[in-house]
Amino acid sequence: MMCKLLRCWLVALVTASCSFGVHAAAAEQYPVRSIRLVVPYPAGGGTDITSRLIAPRLAESMGQQVVVDNRPGADSIIGTEIVAKAAPDGYTIMMATMAFGANPALYSKLPYDSQKDFVPATLVAIVPMVLTVHPSVPARSVRALIALAKARPGSLNVASGGPGSANQLAAELFKSMTATNMVNVQYKGGALQVVALLSGEVSMGFSTISSALPHYRSGKLIPLSITTSKRNSVLPEVPTVAESGVPGYEFFEWQGVVVPAGTPKMVVDKLYKEVIKALANPDVKERIVGLGMEVMGSTPQQLAAHIDAEVVRWKKVTKEAGIKAD
């Protein structure tokens, strides 16, 4: 009986060793076929554009086709679920965004766990936003805006793109950190928000640089501050929210590559290095910056820490503001 058990154990050990060897060899040879880069948003948006800028460079460097696969719907949940359930072999990867860290706070139940079902590879880019006011608002600085909001609680309204949208979360974080009361007015998408700002229908909003820059130049909208921790090269004269009287305030949308949990570390490291190489390409870098973004290129560990912090932060902010998307 003991001999039989020993034989079974040895067979299992040899089988496991062979299996490990096969997986290790596959990881070393990666990639040997085309890679699917899932974008959980429609074609033409910022995340799609970034992905399509990087994909050809990855393909050129790695010797295999990188196909951008748009899988939009349900605030990125549909595409994200597809990747969560894909084989962890590096041939299905995703360009995640801020929703990846915010959705756990916005939805009561998700078909995946952002922190357990994925492995981060690298933070690709961040998208600063600008605290913008209509010229009719008698405030030309963040300090003056806060003073106005506190002197007349509820008199200012702030545009957002709907429950859980980036500009709503930016606004709720601002309200929380400044202890101000502003009325949230929801619109279906960022474009309608800018239209509402231009007409004076709303007092203020948080806009991406690319969507509002022409209106800053024409004087139709006033940029008060930028939401990142440092000033932006496109609007160098605009101070940050933090240096304008709200220390510690920092907000940005982001884009980063993630893969299914269980993907071999060798594959994750390969993807990380290849994306960094693609981002270093002058043409890619110039075009991303031209979209009002900042090129990043973090380590997998840095992106993992960022996602963990995002989940914690948005659970706190959405709970305080009573925001739910479902």
C-alpha positions in Angstrom: 0.0 0.0 0.0 2.8 2.4 1.0 4.6 1.6 -2.3 1.5 2.3 -4.3 1.0 5.7 -2.5 4.7 6.5 -3.1 4.3 5.7 -6.9 1.2 7.9 -7.1 3.0 10.8 -5.4 6.0 10.5 -7.7 3.8 10.5 -10.8 2.0 13.6 -9.5 5.3 15.3 -8.8 6.7 14.5 -12.2 3.5 15.6 -13.9 3.5 18.9 -12.0 7.2 19.4 -12.8 6.6 18.8 -16.5 3.6 21.1 -16.5 5.6 23.9 -14.8 8.4 23.4 -17.4 6.0 23.7 -20.3 4.5 26.9 -18.8 7.9 28.3 -18.1 9.1 27.6 -21.6 5.9 29.2 -23.1 6.6 32.3 -21.0 10.2 32.5 -22.1 9.1 32.3 -25.8 6.3 34.9 -25.3 4.8 36.0 -27.6 4.4 33.4 -30.3 1.0 34.6 -31.6 -1.1 37.7 -31.8 -2.1 39.6 -28.7 -5.6 41.0 -28.1 -5.6 44.4 -26.4 -9.1 44.9 -25.0 -10.4 48.5 -24.7 -13.6 48.5 -22.6 -14.8 51.7 -24.4 -16.0 52.6 -27.9 -13.6 53.4 -30.7 -12.5 57.1 -30.9 -12.3 57.9 -27.2 -9.1 58.8 -25.4 -8.4 55.3 -24.1 -8.9 53.9 -27.6 -6.6 56.4 -29.2 -3.8 55.7 -26.7 -4.2 52.0 -27.3 -4.0 52.4 -31.0 -0.9 54.6 -30.7 0.9 51.9 -28.6 -0.3 48.7 -30.4 1.7 49.1 -33.6 4.9 49.8 -31.6 4.4 46.8 -29.5 3.8 44.7 -32.6 6.9 46.0 -34.2 9.1 45.3 -31.2 7.6 41.9 -30.1 7.2 40.5 -33.6 3.5 39.6 -33.3 0.3 41.5 -34.2 -1.4 43.4 -31.4 -5.1 43.8 -32.1 -7.1 46.4 -30.4 -10.5 44.9 -29.5 -13.2 47.5 -28.4 -15.6 45.9 -25.9 -17.7 48.8 -24.6 -20.6 48.8 -22.2 -21.8 49.1 -18.6 -19.1 51.7 -17.6 -16.3 49.4 -18.8 -17.6 46.4 -16.9 -18.3 44.2 -20.0 -14.8 44.5 -21.4 -13.2 44.1 -18.0 -15.1 40.9 -17.3 -14.0 39.4 -20.6 -10.4 40.0 -19.6 -10.9 38.7 -16.0 -12.1 35.4 -17.4 -9.5 35.1 -20.2 -6.6 32.6 -20.1 -3.7 34.0 -18.0 -1.1 33.6 -20.7 -0.5 37.2 -21.8 -2.5 37.0 -25.1 -5.5 38.9 -23.7 -4.5 42.2 -22.0 -6.5 45.3 -21.2 -6.1 49.1 -21.1 -7.7 49.8 -17.8 -8.8 53.3 -16.7 -9.9 55.1 -13.6 -13.2 53.2 -13.6 -11.2 50.1 -12.8 -10.5 51.5 -9.3 -13.8 53.5 -8.9 -16.3 50.8 -10.0 -15.9 48.7 -6.8 -17.2 51.8 -4.9 -19.9 52.6 -7.4 -21.5 49.2 -8.0 -22.8 46.9 -5.3 -21.8 43.8 -7.2 -19.2 43.3 -10.0 -18.5 40.1 -11.9 -14.8 40.4 -11.1 -12.5 41.8 -8.3 -10.3 44.6 -9.6 -7.6 43.7 -7.0 -7.7 39.9 -7.0 -8.6 39.0 -10.6 -5.9 41.0 -12.4 -2.2 41.7 -12.3 -1.0 45.3 -13.2 1.7 45.7 -15.8 2.3 49.5 -16.1 0.6 52.9 -15.8 0.6 54.3 -19.3 -0.7 57.8 -19.0 -2.6 60.1 -16.7 -5.3 62.6 -17.8 -5.3 65.9 -15.8 -8.6 67.8 -15.4 -9.1 71.6 -15.1 -11.4 73.3 -12.6 -13.2 75.6 -15.0 -15.7 78.4 -14.4 -18.0 80.4 -16.6 -16.9 84.1 -16.9 -20.1 85.2 -15.0 -18.8 83.5 -11.8 -17.1 86.3 -9.7 -14.1 84.2 -8.8 -10.7 84.1 -10.6 -8.9 81.8 -8.1 -9.7 78.7 -6.2 -9.5 80.6 -2.9 -12.1 83.1 -4.2 -14.3 80.3 -5.4 -14.2 78.5 -2.1 -15.0 81.8 -0.3 -17.9 82.4 -2.6 -19.3 78.9 -2.1 -19.1 79.2 1.7 -20.7 82.6 1.7 -23.6 81.4 -0.5 -24.0 77.7 0.1 -25.8 75.9 -2.7 -25.7 78.9 -5.1 -23.0 77.4 -7.3 -23.7 74.4 -9.4 -21.1 72.0 -10.9 -21.5 70.0 -14.1 -20.8 66.3 -14.3 -21.1 63.5 -16.9 -23.4 61.4 -14.8 -23.2 59.1 -11.7 -19.6 58.1 -11.1 -18.2 60.0 -14.0 -14.6 61.3 -13.7 -15.8 64.9 -13.4 -18.3 64.1 -10.8 -15.7 62.3 -8.7 -13.3 65.2 -9.1 -16.1 67.6 -8.0 -17.1 65.4 -5.0 -13.5 65.1 -3.9 -13.2 68.9 -4.1 -16.4 69.5 -2.1 -15.3 67.1 0.5 -11.8 68.6 1.0 -13.1 72.2 1.0 -16.2 71.6 3.0 -18.4 73.4 0.5 -21.9 72.8 -0.7 -22.3 72.9 -4.5 -25.2 71.4 -6.5 -24.3 68.6 -8.9 -26.0 68.8 -12.3 -25.7 65.7 -14.4 -25.3 65.6 -18.2 -24.9 62.6 -20.6 -21.2 62.9 -21.4 -18.4 65.4 -21.2 -19.3 67.2 -24.5 -22.7 68.2 -23.1 -21.1 69.3 -19.9 -18.8 71.7 -21.8 -21.8 73.0 -23.8 -23.6 73.7 -20.5 -20.6 75.5 -19.2 -20.3 77.7 -22.3 -23.9 78.7 -22.1 -23.7 79.6 -18.4 -26.3 77.0 -17.5 -23.9 75.8 -14.9 -21.3 77.7 -12.9 -18.4 75.4 -13.0 -17.1 72.0 -13.9 -14.0 69.8 -14.2 -13.0 69.4 -17.8 -10.2 67.7 -19.7 -7.6 70.0 -21.2 -8.3 68.8 -24.7 -12.1 69.4 -24.5 -11.9 72.9 -23.1 -8.6 74.4 -24.3 -10.1 76.3 -27.3 -12.6 77.9 -25.0 -9.8 79.0 -22.6 -7.9 80.6 -25.4 -11.0 82.4 -26.6 -11.9 83.6 -23.1 -15.3 81.8 -23.1 -14.3 79.7 -20.1 -11.9 80.5 -17.3 -9.4 77.8 -16.1 -8.8 78.2 -12.3 -6.6 75.3 -11.5 -5.3 71.9 -12.7 -6.1 68.8 -10.7 -2.7 67.0 -10.8 0.1 67.5 -8.3 2.2 69.5 -10.7 1.4 72.1 -13.4 0.8 70.9 -17.0 3.0 71.9 -19.9 0.0 72.8 -22.0 -1.3 75.3 -19.5 1.8 76.2 -17.5 0.3 79.4 -16.2 -2.6 77.6 -14.5 -1.7 76.6 -10.8 -2.6 73.3 -9.3 -5.6 72.9 -6.9 -3.2 72.0 -4.2 -1.1 75.1 -4.5 -4.3 77.2 -4.8 -5.4 76.5 -1.2 -6.4 72.9 -1.1 -3.3 71.0 0.0 -3.3 67.3 -0.8 -5.9 67.6 -3.6 -4.9 65.4 -6.5 -7.1 63.9 -9.2 -6.5 62.5 -12.6 -8.0 59.9 -15.0 -5.6 57.2 -15.9 -4.8 54.5 -18.4 -2.8 51.4 -17.6 -2.2 47.9 -18.9 -3.5 45.0 -16.7 -3.6 41.2 -17.4 -5.6 38.3 -15.9 -4.5 37.0 -12.5 -2.1 34.0 -12.8 -0.2 35.4 -15.8 3.4 34.4 -15.4 5.7 37.1 -13.9 8.0 36.7 -16.9 5.2 37.7 -19.2 4.1 40.6 -17.1 7.7 41.9 -17.0 8.0 41.5 -20.7 4.8 43.5 -21.3 5.9 46.2 -18.9 9.3 46.6 -20.6 7.7 46.6 -24.1 5.1 49.2 -23.2 7.8 51.4 -21.6 9.7 51.1 -24.9 6.7 52.1 -26.9 6.0 55.1 -24.7 9.6 56.3 -25.2 9.0 56.6 -29.0 9.0 60.4 -29.7 6.0 60.2 -32.0 3.9 58.3 -29.5 4.9 60.6 -26.7 4.2 63.7 -28.7 0.8 62.6 -29.7 -0.2 61.5 -26.2 0.9 64.8 -24.8 -0.9 66.6 -27.6 -4.1 65.0 -26.3 -3.6 66.8 -22.9 -2.2 63.7 -21.2 1.0 63.0 -19.4 3.1 59.9 -20.3 3.9 57.8 -17.3 5.4 54.3 -17.5 5.3 52.9 -14.0 6.5 49.6 -12.7 3.9 46.9 -12.1 4.3 47.4 -8.3 3.6 51.1 -8.6 0.4 50.6 -10.6 -0.7 47.9 -8.1 -0.2 50.4 -5.3 -2.1 53.1 -7.2 -5.1 50.8 -7.9 -5.2 49.8 -4.2 -5.2 53.5 -3.2 -7.9 54.4 -5.8 -10.3 51.7 -4.4 -9.9 53.0 -0.9 -10.3 56.6 -1.9 -13.4 56.2 -4.0 -15.1 54.0 -1.5 -14.7 56.9 1.0 -15.7 59.7 -1.3 -18.7 57.9 -2.8 -20.0 56.9 0.6 -19.8 60.5 1.9 -21.5 61.8 -1.2 -24.1 59.0 -1.4 -23.1 58.1 -5.0 -24.1 54.8 -6.5 -24.2 53.9 -10.2 -26.5 50.9 -9.9 
